[in-house]
Amino acid sequence: MYPKLEINIDKLIHNAKEINKLLINNNITSRFLVTKVLAGEKKIVEALLDTGFTHLADSRIQNLKAFSKFNLPKVLLRIPSKSEVANTVKFADISLNSELETIKLLNKEANKQNKIHKIILMFDLGDLREGIFYKDNYLKIIEEILKLENINLYGIGTNLTCYGGVIPTPTNLGELIKIKNSIKLNLNHSLEIISGGNSSSIPLIFDKNLPADINNLRLGEIVFFGRETAYGKQLDSLYNDAFKLILQVIELKEKPSYPIGIIGLNSFGEIPDIVDKGRMKRAILAIGKQDIDLNNIFPENKNIKILDASSDHLICEVTKAKLKVGSILKFNLNYPGLLQLMTSKYITKQIKKSKS
Ligand SMILES: *Cc1c(COP(=O)(O)O)cnc(C)c1O
């Protein structure tokens, strides 16, 4: 059935193993596989369990619940909401946190469930997404956390290159190390994990610039697309095409390129911006904006040009392509595209097992 997302599991296993080799060689002893882009798809995660990652990390508690039967410890990446506290303790071994109020609720709940819940306290080093701002007085908060009997302050972490696009450097990550040292010095608490970010921290490893005390990274895009996210560079040793979108032509006709009649709004309430190129061969493919943002997919066949889409019809200019009704077309995608396609229940997901 089309539209279909074809997943080459061998390419993903290759990427995952290569990344783990790199991390192990650089003393990253704790390695989180960030699965959120897979929208809880168990078969892919299962295939990646033995590639060297030490934990499964996801931003949605429903996904961690789906991974319950897998042996690796689970990490909730998005700061838990108060309404999620019970499920966080139930389905996550570790959660990332930044709010004392929520951490106290986690403590209460962990007591109820007879568990010790581990937390990684997040620090904002300037990217301005989650975390305690690094210049604020954090020791008071940590003193409070250390009093909680069912909470283990397992580590500290930071997240960069997410909202503000701030690139990890020895200087900003150095602030995290200072925090670690200050916690040891002032509160005599040793942390197991110093979590130095996501796929945007990979270039620091190549440049031998990752501060030595960083012993954990949380990685998604570099595994699924072989791309670091500080500068957007593709790693030669990794595949970027483990995922392909496959679509079928449902209409193929020669028509004018410019609409005929009085022009108002299109199906998304916008004024269409259409260039008159005379008559052209046009194909309609069975996918739409309900499933994907058109900027996130790239036709493999260079003779195909995406014109626009409505919620379920993708319109392409195909003048130079040899096609018929029913032809199959392949598209490459990027990380946001994969996120959308995995989330759409209208896309068939098919796992393929060869490197071809
Ligand atoms: C998504 C996410 C990651 C993974 O980011 P990538 O750039 O895909 O490696 C790491 N940490 C947190 C908190 C995240 O939300």
The ligand as an ORCA input file, in Angstrom:
! r2SCAN-3c Opt
* xyz 0 1
  C      15.364     15.428     20.641
  C      16.287     15.528     21.771
  C      17.597     15.047     21.653
  C      18.137     14.454     20.356
  O      18.457     15.449     19.430
  P      19.165     15.087     18.036
  O      19.601     16.389     17.499
  O      18.174     14.394     17.197
  O      20.333     14.209     18.364
  C      18.419     15.125     22.765
  N      17.980     15.650     23.928
  C      16.742     16.137     24.082
  C      16.333     16.696     25.387
  C      15.858     16.080     23.009
  O      14.610     16.562     23.159
*
